[in-house]
Amino acid sequence: MITRSKLAEQLREYQIRSKHDWASVSFFSSSSNLASSRVDTAIFVIWELVILALFVFSAVSLYFRHIRLAVLLLSIALLLLLCMRVTKQVKLARKKQRRMLLPLSM
């Protein structure tokens, strides 16, 4: 017979198994469990590498005294960082809304 305690235990086990703590995803974020799947994690890692490369290229362009190029690269990197954070917040909001729609017996 299925009881509430068994359901709660199964839910806890499922949450522990499905939790992803990837260090690179939490590098630019405030909490570490923002990735819901490996695909999301891979996408965020790629975007973080692009942002890091833009920061490095802007520092190199400042070294060679190309101020306009450095400002352009920094603004693009900050825009990408902002878009990445907004995307994470939207995905979290959708995920939270989906959880609220599930019946309590789930």
VEXVO-684614 format. One record per residue: x, y, z of N, C-alpha, C, O in turn; residue number from 1. Coordinates in nm, 2 decimals, m for minus. Layout:
N
<atom n_px="X" n_py="Y" n_pz="Z" ca_px="X" ca_py="Y" ca_pz="Z" c_px="X" c_py="Y" c_pz="Z" o_px="X" o_py="Y" o_pz="Z" num="NUM"/>
...
***
This chain:
106
<atom n_px="0.08" n_py="m0.12" n_pz="0.00" ca_px="0.00" ca_py="0.00" ca_pz="0.00" c_px="0.09" c_py="0.12" c_pz="0.00" o_px="0.19" o_py="0.13" o_pz="0.07" num="1"/>
<atom n_px="0.05" n_py="0.22" n_pz="m0.08" ca_px="0.13" ca_py="0.34" ca_pz="m0.09" c_px="0.08" c_py="0.44" c_pz="0.02" o_px="m0.04" o_py="0.47" o_pz="0.03" num="2"/>
<atom n_px="0.18" n_py="0.49" n_pz="0.10" ca_px="0.15" ca_py="0.58" ca_pz="0.20" c_px="0.22" c_py="0.71" c_pz="0.17" o_px="0.30" o_py="0.72" o_pz="0.08" num="3"/>
<atom n_px="0.18" n_py="0.81" n_pz="0.25" ca_px="0.24" ca_py="0.95" ca_pz="0.23" c_px="0.39" c_py="0.95" c_pz="0.26" o_px="0.47" o_py="1.01" o_pz="0.19" num="4"/>
<atom n_px="0.43" n_py="0.87" n_pz="0.36" ca_px="0.57" ca_py="0.87" ca_pz="0.39" c_px="0.66" c_py="0.80" c_pz="0.28" o_px="0.77" o_py="0.85" o_pz="0.26" num="5"/>
<atom n_px="0.60" n_py="0.70" n_pz="0.22" ca_px="0.67" ca_py="0.64" ca_pz="0.11" c_px="0.68" c_py="0.73" c_pz="m0.01" o_px="0.79" o_py="0.74" o_pz="m0.07" num="6"/>
<atom n_px="0.57" n_py="0.80" n_pz="m0.04" ca_px="0.58" ca_py="0.90" ca_pz="m0.15" c_px="0.68" c_py="1.01" c_pz="m0.12" o_px="0.75" o_py="1.06" o_pz="m0.21" num="7"/>
<atom n_px="0.68" n_py="1.06" n_pz="0.01" ca_px="0.77" ca_py="1.17" ca_pz="0.04" c_px="0.92" c_py="1.12" c_pz="0.03" o_px="1.00" o_py="1.19" o_pz="m0.01" num="8"/>
<atom n_px="0.94" n_py="0.99" n_pz="0.07" ca_px="1.07" ca_py="0.94" ca_pz="0.06" c_px="1.12" c_py="0.92" c_pz="m0.08" o_px="1.23" o_py="0.95" o_pz="m0.12" num="9"/>
<atom n_px="1.03" n_py="0.88" n_pz="m0.17" ca_px="1.06" ca_py="0.86" ca_pz="m0.31" c_px="1.08" c_py="1.00" c_pz="m0.37" o_px="1.17" o_py="1.01" o_pz="m0.46" num="10"/>
<atom n_px="1.01" n_py="1.10" n_pz="m0.34" ca_px="1.03" ca_py="1.23" ca_pz="m0.39" c_px="1.16" c_py="1.29" c_pz="m0.35" o_px="1.23" o_py="1.35" o_pz="m0.43" num="11"/>
<atom n_px="1.20" n_py="1.27" n_pz="m0.22" ca_px="1.33" ca_py="1.31" ca_pz="m0.17" c_px="1.45" c_py="1.24" c_pz="m0.25" o_px="1.54" o_py="1.31" o_pz="m0.29" num="12"/>
<atom n_px="1.43" n_py="1.11" n_pz="m0.27" ca_px="1.53" ca_py="1.04" ca_pz="m0.34" c_px="1.54" c_py="1.09" c_pz="m0.49" o_px="1.65" o_py="1.10" o_pz="m0.54" num="13"/>
<atom n_px="1.43" n_py="1.11" n_pz="m0.55" ca_px="1.43" ca_py="1.16" ca_pz="m0.69" c_px="1.50" c_py="1.30" c_pz="m0.69" o_px="1.57" o_py="1.33" o_pz="m0.79" num="14"/>
<atom n_px="1.47" n_py="1.39" n_pz="m0.60" ca_px="1.53" ca_py="1.52" ca_pz="m0.60" c_px="1.68" c_py="1.51" c_pz="m0.58" o_px="1.75" o_py="1.59" o_pz="m0.64" num="15"/>
<atom n_px="1.72" n_py="1.42" n_pz="m0.49" ca_px="1.87" ca_py="1.41" ca_pz="m0.47" c_px="1.93" c_py="1.36" c_pz="m0.60" o_px="2.04" o_py="1.40" o_pz="m0.63" num="16"/>
<atom n_px="1.87" n_py="1.26" n_pz="m0.67" ca_px="1.93" ca_py="1.20" ca_pz="m0.79" c_px="1.93" c_py="1.30" c_pz="m0.90" o_px="2.03" o_py="1.31" o_pz="m0.98" num="17"/>
<atom n_px="1.83" n_py="1.39" n_pz="m0.91" ca_px="1.82" ca_py="1.48" ca_pz="m1.03" c_px="1.89" c_py="1.61" c_pz="m1.00" o_px="1.89" o_py="1.69" o_pz="m1.09" num="18"/>
<atom n_px="1.95" n_py="1.63" n_pz="m0.89" ca_px="2.01" ca_py="1.76" ca_pz="m0.86" c_px="2.15" c_py="1.76" c_pz="m0.93" o_px="2.23" o_py="1.67" o_pz="m0.91" num="19"/>
<atom n_px="2.18" n_py="1.87" n_pz="m1.00" ca_px="2.31" ca_py="1.89" ca_pz="m1.06" c_px="2.38" c_py="2.01" c_pz="m1.00" o_px="2.32" o_py="2.12" o_pz="m1.00" num="20"/>
<atom n_px="2.49" n_py="1.99" n_pz="m0.94" ca_px="2.57" ca_py="2.10" ca_pz="m0.89" c_px="2.70" c_py="2.11" c_pz="m0.97" o_px="2.80" o_py="2.04" o_pz="m0.95" num="21"/>
<atom n_px="2.70" n_py="2.20" n_pz="m1.07" ca_px="2.81" ca_py="2.22" ca_pz="m1.16" c_px="2.87" c_py="2.35" c_pz="m1.12" o_px="2.80" o_py="2.45" o_pz="m1.11" num="22"/>
<atom n_px="3.00" n_py="2.35" n_pz="m1.10" ca_px="3.07" ca_py="2.47" ca_pz="m1.05" c_px="3.07" c_py="2.58" c_pz="m1.15" o_px="3.06" o_py="2.70" o_pz="m1.12" num="23"/>
<atom n_px="3.08" n_py="2.55" n_pz="m1.28" ca_px="3.09" ca_py="2.65" ca_pz="m1.38" c_px="2.96" c_py="2.72" c_pz="m1.40" o_px="2.96" o_py="2.84" o_pz="m1.44" num="24"/>
<atom n_px="2.85" n_py="2.66" n_pz="m1.38" ca_px="2.72" ca_py="2.72" ca_pz="m1.39" c_px="2.70" c_py="2.82" c_pz="m1.28" o_px="2.64" o_py="2.93" o_pz="m1.30" num="25"/>
<atom n_px="2.75" n_py="2.79" n_pz="m1.17" ca_px="2.73" ca_py="2.88" ca_pz="m1.05" c_px="2.84" c_py="3.00" c_pz="m1.05" o_px="2.84" o_py="3.08" o_pz="m0.96" num="26"/>
<atom n_px="2.93" n_py="3.00" n_pz="m1.15" ca_px="3.03" ca_py="3.10" ca_pz="m1.15" c_px="2.97" c_py="3.24" c_pz="m1.16" o_px="3.01" o_py="3.33" o_pz="m1.09" num="27"/>
<atom n_px="2.88" n_py="3.26" n_pz="m1.25" ca_px="2.81" ca_py="3.39" ca_pz="m1.27" c_px="2.68" c_py="3.40" c_pz="m1.20" o_px="2.61" o_py="3.50" o_pz="m1.22" num="28"/>
<atom n_px="2.64" n_py="3.30" n_pz="m1.13" ca_px="2.50" ca_py="3.30" ca_pz="m1.08" c_px="2.51" c_py="3.31" c_pz="m0.92" o_px="2.61" o_py="3.28" o_pz="m0.86" num="29"/>
<atom n_px="2.39" n_py="3.34" n_pz="m0.86" ca_px="2.39" ca_py="3.35" ca_pz="m0.72" c_px="2.36" c_py="3.22" c_pz="m0.65" o_px="2.40" o_py="3.20" o_pz="m0.53" num="30"/>
<atom n_px="2.30" n_py="3.12" n_pz="m0.72" ca_px="2.28" ca_py="2.99" ca_pz="m0.66" c_px="2.33" c_py="2.88" c_pz="m0.75" o_px="2.35" o_py="2.91" o_pz="m0.87" num="31"/>
<atom n_px="2.36" n_py="2.77" n_pz="m0.70" ca_px="2.43" ca_py="2.67" ca_pz="m0.77" c_px="2.34" c_py="2.57" c_pz="m0.85" o_px="2.39" o_py="2.49" o_pz="m0.93" num="32"/>
<atom n_px="2.21" n_py="2.56" n_pz="m0.82" ca_px="2.13" ca_py="2.46" ca_pz="m0.88" c_px="2.04" c_py="2.52" c_pz="m0.98" o_px="1.92" o_py="2.48" o_pz="m0.99" num="33"/>
<atom n_px="2.09" n_py="2.60" n_pz="m1.07" ca_px="2.01" ca_py="2.66" ca_pz="m1.17" c_px="1.99" c_py="2.58" c_pz="m1.30" o_px="1.90" o_py="2.60" o_pz="m1.37" num="34"/>
<atom n_px="2.08" n_py="2.49" n_pz="m1.32" ca_px="2.07" ca_py="2.41" ca_pz="m1.44" c_px="1.97" c_py="2.29" c_pz="m1.42" o_px="1.98" o_py="2.22" o_pz="m1.32" num="35"/>
<atom n_px="1.88" n_py="2.27" n_pz="m1.51" ca_px="1.78" ca_py="2.17" ca_pz="m1.49" c_px="1.82" c_py="2.04" c_pz="m1.57" o_px="1.77" o_py="1.94" o_pz="m1.55" num="36"/>
<atom n_px="1.91" n_py="2.06" n_pz="m1.67" ca_px="1.95" ca_py="1.94" ca_pz="m1.74" c_px="2.10" c_py="1.96" c_pz="m1.79" o_px="2.15" o_py="2.07" o_pz="m1.78" num="37"/>
<atom n_px="2.15" n_py="1.85" n_pz="m1.85" ca_px="2.29" ca_py="1.86" ca_pz="m1.89" c_px="2.30" c_py="1.95" c_pz="m2.02" o_px="2.40" o_py="2.02" o_pz="m2.04" num="38"/>
<atom n_px="2.19" n_py="1.96" n_pz="m2.09" ca_px="2.20" ca_py="2.05" ca_pz="m2.21" c_px="2.20" c_py="2.19" c_pz="m2.17" o_px="2.28" o_py="2.27" o_pz="m2.22" num="39"/>
<atom n_px="2.12" n_py="2.23" n_pz="m2.07" ca_px="2.12" ca_py="2.36" ca_pz="m2.02" c_px="2.26" c_py="2.40" c_pz="m1.96" o_px="2.31" o_py="2.51" o_pz="m1.98" num="40"/>
<atom n_px="2.32" n_py="2.30" n_pz="m1.89" ca_px="2.45" ca_py="2.32" ca_pz="m1.83" c_px="2.55" c_py="2.34" c_pz="m1.94" o_px="2.64" o_py="2.43" o_pz="m1.93" num="41"/>
<atom n_px="2.55" n_py="2.27" n_pz="m2.05" ca_px="2.64" ca_py="2.28" ca_pz="m2.16" c_px="2.63" c_py="2.42" c_pz="m2.22" o_px="2.73" o_py="2.48" o_pz="m2.26" num="42"/>
<atom n_px="2.50" n_py="2.46" n_pz="m2.24" ca_px="2.48" ca_py="2.59" ca_pz="m2.30" c_px="2.53" c_py="2.70" c_pz="m2.22" o_px="2.60" o_py="2.80" o_pz="m2.27" num="43"/>
<atom n_px="2.51" n_py="2.69" n_pz="m2.09" ca_px="2.56" ca_py="2.80" ca_pz="m2.00" c_px="2.71" c_py="2.80" c_pz="m1.99" o_px="2.77" o_py="2.91" o_pz="m1.98" num="44"/>
<atom n_px="2.77" n_py="2.69" n_pz="m2.00" ca_px="2.92" ca_py="2.68" ca_pz="m2.00" c_px="2.98" c_py="2.75" c_pz="m2.12" o_px="3.07" o_py="2.82" o_pz="m2.12" num="45"/>
<atom n_px="2.91" n_py="2.72" n_pz="m2.24" ca_px="2.96" ca_py="2.78" ca_pz="m2.36" c_px="2.94" c_py="2.93" c_pz="m2.36" o_px="3.03" o_py="3.00" o_pz="m2.40" num="46"/>
<atom n_px="2.83" n_py="2.98" n_pz="m2.31" ca_px="2.81" ca_py="3.12" ca_pz="m2.30" c_px="2.91" c_py="3.19" c_pz="m2.20" o_px="2.96" o_py="3.30" o_pz="m2.23" num="47"/>
<atom n_px="2.94" n_py="3.12" n_pz="m2.09" ca_px="3.04" ca_py="3.18" ca_pz="m2.00" c_px="3.18" c_py="3.18" c_pz="m2.06" o_px="3.25" o_py="3.28" o_pz="m2.04" num="48"/>
<atom n_px="3.21" n_py="3.08" n_pz="m2.14" ca_px="3.34" ca_py="3.09" ca_pz="m2.21" c_px="3.35" c_py="3.20" c_pz="m2.31" o_px="3.45" o_py="3.26" o_pz="m2.33" num="49"/>
<atom n_px="3.23" n_py="3.22" n_pz="m2.38" ca_px="3.23" ca_py="3.34" ca_pz="m2.48" c_px="3.24" c_py="3.47" c_pz="m2.40" o_px="3.32" o_py="3.56" o_pz="m2.45" num="50"/>
<atom n_px="3.18" n_py="3.48" n_pz="m2.29" ca_px="3.19" ca_py="3.61" ca_pz="m2.21" c_px="3.33" c_py="3.63" c_pz="m2.16" o_px="3.38" o_py="3.74" o_pz="m2.16" num="51"/>
<atom n_px="3.39" n_py="3.52" n_pz="m2.11" ca_px="3.53" ca_py="3.53" ca_pz="m2.06" c_px="3.62" c_py="3.57" c_pz="m2.17" o_px="3.71" o_py="3.65" o_pz="m2.15" num="52"/>
<atom n_px="3.60" n_py="3.51" n_pz="m2.29" ca_px="3.69" ca_py="3.55" ca_pz="m2.41" c_px="3.67" c_py="3.69" c_pz="m2.45" o_px="3.77" o_py="3.76" o_pz="m2.48" num="53"/>
<atom n_px="3.55" n_py="3.74" n_pz="m2.44" ca_px="3.52" ca_py="3.88" ca_pz="m2.47" c_px="3.59" c_py="3.97" c_pz="m2.37" o_px="3.65" o_py="4.08" o_pz="m2.40" num="54"/>
<atom n_px="3.59" n_py="3.93" n_pz="m2.24" ca_px="3.66" ca_py="4.01" ca_pz="m2.14" c_px="3.81" c_py="4.01" c_pz="m2.17" o_px="3.88" o_py="4.12" o_pz="m2.15" num="55"/>
<atom n_px="3.87" n_py="3.90" n_pz="m2.20" ca_px="4.01" ca_py="3.89" ca_pz="m2.23" c_px="4.05" c_py="3.97" c_pz="m2.36" o_px="4.15" o_py="4.04" o_pz="m2.36" num="56"/>
<atom n_px="3.97" n_py="3.96" n_pz="m2.46" ca_px="3.99" ca_py="4.04" ca_pz="m2.58" c_px="3.98" c_py="4.19" c_pz="m2.56" o_px="4.06" o_py="4.27" o_pz="m2.62" num="57"/>
<atom n_px="3.89" n_py="4.23" n_pz="m2.47" ca_px="3.88" ca_py="4.37" ca_pz="m2.44" c_px="4.01" c_py="4.42" c_pz="m2.36" o_px="4.05" o_py="4.53" o_pz="m2.38" num="58"/>
<atom n_px="4.06" n_py="4.33" n_pz="m2.27" ca_px="4.18" ca_py="4.37" ca_pz="m2.20" c_px="4.30" c_py="4.38" c_pz="m2.29" o_px="4.38" o_py="4.47" o_pz="m2.28" num="59"/>
<atom n_px="4.31" n_py="4.29" n_pz="m2.39" ca_px="4.41" ca_py="4.30" ca_pz="m2.49" c_px="4.40" c_py="4.42" c_pz="m2.57" o_px="4.50" o_py="4.48" o_pz="m2.61" num="60"/>
<atom n_px="4.28" n_py="4.45" n_pz="m2.61" ca_px="4.26" ca_py="4.57" ca_pz="m2.69" c_px="4.29" c_py="4.70" c_pz="m2.61" o_px="4.34" o_py="4.80" o_pz="m2.67" num="61"/>
<atom n_px="4.27" n_py="4.70" n_pz="m2.48" ca_px="4.31" ca_py="4.81" ca_pz="m2.40" c_px="4.46" c_py="4.82" c_pz="m2.39" o_px="4.51" o_py="4.93" o_pz="m2.39" num="62"/>
<atom n_px="4.53" n_py="4.71" n_pz="m2.39" ca_px="4.67" ca_py="4.71" ca_pz="m2.39" c_px="4.73" c_py="4.77" c_pz="m2.51" o_px="4.83" o_py="4.85" o_pz="m2.51" num="63"/>
<atom n_px="4.67" n_py="4.74" n_pz="m2.62" ca_px="4.71" ca_py="4.80" ca_pz="m2.75" c_px="4.65" c_py="4.94" c_pz="m2.78" o_px="4.66" o_py="4.99" o_pz="m2.89" num="64"/>
<atom n_px="4.58" n_py="5.00" n_pz="m2.68" ca_px="4.52" ca_py="5.13" ca_pz="m2.68" c_px="4.41" c_py="5.15" c_pz="m2.79" o_px="4.41" o_py="5.25" o_pz="m2.86" num="65"/>
<atom n_px="4.33" n_py="5.05" n_pz="m2.80" ca_px="4.21" ca_py="5.05" ca_pz="m2.89" c_px="4.09" c_py="5.07" c_pz="m2.80" o_px="4.02" o_py="4.97" o_pz="m2.77" num="66"/>
<atom n_px="4.07" n_py="5.19" n_pz="m2.75" ca_px="3.97" ca_py="5.21" ca_pz="m2.65" c_px="3.83" c_py="5.18" c_pz="m2.70" o_px="3.75" o_py="5.12" o_pz="m2.63" num="67"/>
<atom n_px="3.79" n_py="5.22" n_pz="m2.82" ca_px="3.66" ca_py="5.20" ca_pz="m2.87" c_px="3.63" c_py="5.05" c_pz="m2.89" o_px="3.52" o_py="5.00" o_pz="m2.85" num="68"/>
<atom n_px="3.73" n_py="4.97" n_pz="m2.93" ca_px="3.71" ca_py="4.83" ca_pz="m2.95" c_px="3.69" c_py="4.76" c_pz="m2.81" o_px="3.61" o_py="4.67" o_pz="m2.79" num="69"/>
<atom n_px="3.77" n_py="4.81" n_pz="m2.71" ca_px="3.75" ca_py="4.76" ca_pz="m2.57" c_px="3.62" c_py="4.79" c_pz="m2.51" o_px="3.56" o_py="4.70" o_pz="m2.45" num="70"/>
<atom n_px="3.57" n_py="4.91" n_pz="m2.53" ca_px="3.44" ca_py="4.94" ca_pz="m2.48" c_px="3.33" c_py="4.86" c_pz="m2.55" o_px="3.23" o_py="4.82" o_pz="m2.49" num="71"/>
<atom n_px="3.34" n_py="4.84" n_pz="m2.68" ca_px="3.24" ca_py="4.76" ca_pz="m2.76" c_px="3.24" c_py="4.62" c_pz="m2.71" o_px="3.13" o_py="4.56" o_pz="m2.69" num="72"/>
<atom n_px="3.36" n_py="4.56" n_pz="m2.69" ca_px="3.36" ca_py="4.42" ca_pz="m2.64" c_px="3.31" c_py="4.41" c_pz="m2.50" o_px="3.24" o_py="4.31" o_pz="m2.47" num="73"/>
<atom n_px="3.34" n_py="4.50" n_pz="m2.42" ca_px="3.29" ca_py="4.50" ca_pz="m2.28" c_px="3.14" c_py="4.51" c_pz="m2.28" o_px="3.07" o_py="4.45" o_pz="m2.20" num="74"/>
<atom n_px="3.09" n_py="4.60" n_pz="m2.36" ca_px="2.94" ca_py="4.62" ca_pz="m2.36" c_px="2.87" c_py="4.49" c_pz="m2.42" o_px="2.76" o_py="4.46" o_pz="m2.37" num="75"/>
<atom n_px="2.93" n_py="4.43" n_pz="m2.52" ca_px="2.87" ca_py="4.30" ca_pz="m2.57" c_px="2.87" c_py="4.20" c_pz="m2.46" o_px="2.78" o_py="4.12" o_pz="m2.44" num="76"/>
<atom n_px="2.99" n_py="4.19" n_pz="m2.39" ca_px="3.00" ca_py="4.09" ca_pz="m2.28" c_px="2.90" c_py="4.11" c_pz="m2.17" o_px="2.84" o_py="4.02" o_pz="m2.12" num="77"/>
<atom n_px="2.88" n_py="4.23" n_pz="m2.13" ca_px="2.78" ca_py="4.27" ca_pz="m2.03" c_px="2.64" c_py="4.24" c_pz="m2.07" o_px="2.56" o_py="4.20" o_pz="m2.00" num="78"/>
<atom n_px="2.61" n_py="4.27" n_pz="m2.20" ca_px="2.48" ca_py="4.24" ca_pz="m2.25" c_px="2.45" c_py="4.09" c_pz="m2.26" o_px="2.34" o_py="4.05" o_pz="m2.22" num="79"/>
<atom n_px="2.55" n_py="4.01" n_pz="m2.30" ca_px="2.54" ca_py="3.86" ca_pz="m2.29" c_px="2.52" c_py="3.81" c_pz="m2.15" o_px="2.44" o_py="3.72" o_pz="m2.13" num="80"/>
<atom n_px="2.59" n_py="3.87" n_pz="m2.06" ca_px="2.58" ca_py="3.83" ca_pz="m1.92" c_px="2.44" c_py="3.86" c_pz="m1.87" o_px="2.37" o_py="3.78" o_pz="m1.80" num="81"/>
<atom n_px="2.39" n_py="3.98" n_pz="m1.90" ca_px="2.25" ca_py="4.02" ca_pz="m1.86" c_px="2.15" c_py="3.92" c_pz="m1.92" o_px="2.05" o_py="3.88" o_pz="m1.86" num="82"/>
<atom n_px="2.16" n_py="3.89" n_pz="m2.05" ca_px="2.07" ca_py="3.80" ca_pz="m2.12" c_px="2.07" c_py="3.66" c_pz="m2.06" o_px="1.97" o_py="3.60" o_pz="m2.04" num="83"/>
<atom n_px="2.19" n_py="3.62" n_pz="m2.02" ca_px="2.20" ca_py="3.49" ca_pz="m1.96" c_px="2.13" c_py="3.48" c_pz="m1.82" o_px="2.06" o_py="3.38" o_pz="m1.79" num="84"/>
<atom n_px="2.14" n_py="3.59" n_pz="m1.74" ca_px="2.07" ca_py="3.59" ca_pz="m1.61" c_px="1.92" c_py="3.60" c_pz="m1.63" o_px="1.85" o_py="3.53" o_pz="m1.56" num="85"/>
<atom n_px="1.88" n_py="3.68" n_pz="m1.73" ca_px="1.73" ca_py="3.69" ca_pz="m1.75" c_px="1.68" c_py="3.55" c_pz="m1.80" o_px="1.57" o_py="3.51" o_pz="m1.76" num="86"/>
<atom n_px="1.75" n_py="3.48" n_pz="m1.88" ca_px="1.71" ca_py="3.35" ca_pz="m1.93" c_px="1.70" c_py="3.25" c_pz="m1.81" o_px="1.61" o_py="3.17" o_pz="m1.81" num="87"/>
<atom n_px="1.80" n_py="3.26" n_pz="m1.72" ca_px="1.79" ca_py="3.17" ca_pz="m1.61" c_px="1.67" c_py="3.20" c_pz="m1.52" o_px="1.61" o_py="3.11" o_pz="m1.47" num="88"/>
<atom n_px="1.64" n_py="3.33" n_pz="m1.50" ca_px="1.53" ca_py="3.36" ca_pz="m1.42" c_px="1.40" c_py="3.32" c_pz="m1.48" o_px="1.31" o_py="3.27" o_pz="m1.41" num="89"/>
<atom n_px="1.39" n_py="3.33" n_pz="m1.61" ca_px="1.26" ca_py="3.29" ca_pz="m1.68" c_px="1.25" c_py="3.14" c_pz="m1.67" o_px="1.14" o_py="3.09" o_pz="m1.64" num="90"/>
<atom n_px="1.35" n_py="3.06" n_pz="m1.69" ca_px="1.34" ca_py="2.92" ca_pz="m1.67" c_px="1.31" c_py="2.88" c_pz="m1.53" o_px="1.23" o_py="2.78" o_pz="m1.52" num="91"/>
<atom n_px="1.36" n_py="2.95" n_pz="m1.43" ca_px="1.33" ca_py="2.91" ca_pz="m1.30" c_px="1.18" c_py="2.94" c_pz="m1.27" o_px="1.11" o_py="2.87" o_pz="m1.20" num="92"/>
<atom n_px="1.13" n_py="3.06" n_pz="m1.32" ca_px="0.99" ca_py="3.09" ca_pz="m1.30" c_px="0.90" c_py="2.99" c_pz="m1.36" o_px="0.80" o_py="2.95" o_pz="m1.31" num="93"/>
<atom n_px="0.93" n_py="2.95" n_pz="m1.49" ca_px="0.85" ca_py="2.84" ca_pz="m1.55" c_px="0.85" c_py="2.71" c_pz="m1.48" o_px="0.75" o_py="2.65" o_pz="m1.46" num="94"/>
<atom n_px="0.97" n_py="2.68" n_pz="m1.43" ca_px="0.98" ca_py="2.55" ca_pz="m1.35" c_px="0.90" c_py="2.56" c_pz="m1.22" o_px="0.84" o_py="2.46" o_pz="m1.19" num="95"/>
<atom n_px="0.91" n_py="2.67" n_pz="m1.16" ca_px="0.83" ca_py="2.69" ca_pz="m1.03" c_px="0.68" c_py="2.69" c_pz="m1.06" o_px="0.60" o_py="2.63" o_pz="m0.98" num="96"/>
<atom n_px="0.64" n_py="2.75" n_pz="m1.17" ca_px="0.50" ca_py="2.75" ca_pz="m1.20" c_px="0.45" c_py="2.61" c_pz="m1.24" o_px="0.34" o_py="2.57" o_pz="m1.20" num="97"/>
<atom n_px="0.53" n_py="2.53" n_pz="m1.31" ca_px="0.50" ca_py="2.39" ca_pz="m1.34" c_px="0.48" c_py="2.31" c_pz="m1.22" o_px="0.39" o_py="2.22" o_pz="m1.21" num="98"/>
<atom n_px="0.57" n_py="2.33" n_pz="m1.12" ca_px="0.56" ca_py="2.25" ca_pz="m1.00" c_px="0.43" c_py="2.29" c_pz="m0.92" o_px="0.37" o_py="2.20" o_pz="m0.86" num="99"/>
<atom n_px="0.39" n_py="2.41" n_pz="m0.93" ca_px="0.27" ca_py="2.45" ca_pz="m0.86" c_px="0.14" c_py="2.39" c_pz="m0.92" o_px="0.04" o_py="2.37" o_pz="m0.86" num="100"/>
<atom n_px="0.15" n_py="2.35" n_pz="m1.05" ca_px="0.04" ca_py="2.30" ca_pz="m1.12" c_px="0.02" c_py="2.15" c_pz="m1.09" o_px="m0.08" o_py="2.09" o_pz="m1.12" num="101"/>
<atom n_px="0.13" n_py="2.08" n_pz="m1.04" ca_px="0.12" ca_py="1.94" ca_pz="m1.01" c_px="0.03" c_py="1.91" c_pz="m0.89" o_px="0.02" o_py="1.99" o_pz="m0.80" num="102"/>
<atom n_px="m0.05" n_py="1.81" n_pz="m0.90" ca_px="m0.13" ca_py="1.77" ca_pz="m0.78" c_px="m0.04" c_py="1.74" c_pz="m0.66" o_px="0.08" o_py="1.70" o_pz="m0.68" num="103"/>
<atom n_px="m0.09" n_py="1.75" n_pz="m0.54" ca_px="m0.01" ca_py="1.72" ca_pz="m0.42" c_px="0.03" c_py="1.58" c_pz="m0.41" o_px="0.13" o_py="1.55" o_pz="m0.34" num="104"/>
<atom n_px="m0.05" n_py="1.49" n_pz="m0.47" ca_px="m0.01" ca_py="1.35" ca_pz="m0.46" c_px="0.11" c_py="1.31" c_pz="m0.54" o_px="0.17" o_py="1.20" o_pz="m0.52" num="105"/>
<atom n_px="0.15" n_py="1.40" n_pz="m0.63" ca_px="0.27" ca_py="1.37" ca_pz="m0.71" c_px="0.39" c_py="1.40" c_pz="m0.62" o_px="0.51" o_py="1.38" o_pz="m0.67" num="106"/>
***
